[in-house]
């Protein structure tokens, strides 16, 4: 889903770019949460290839739906870590407009 990771501070933060698919008739906003979850795994994973899972979406505030073909900037910041669980704050923006602000819990490793 993510096109390019622009910045990464392992264990702390990651930023990526994503262009919405023009092949869809409408863009489901739940895919914005998925983009943040994927980037969160990149930010939180200690080793390359280490798997992860979305444990919970704690809070999500949506703005407008993205337009097809727009380029989105996705950020994920680790707020707290407890064992293999990480509390993440994420955003999806188009320029200065926030399309999603989400807090989620991500697990690293197998279930």
Buried (B, 14 or more C-beta within 10 A) or exposed (E): EBEEBEEBEEEEBBBBEBBBEEEEEEBEBEBBBEBBBBBBBBBBBEEEEEEBBBBEBEEBEBBEBBEBEBEBBBBBBBEEBEEBBBBBBBBBBBEEEEBBBBBBBBBBEEE
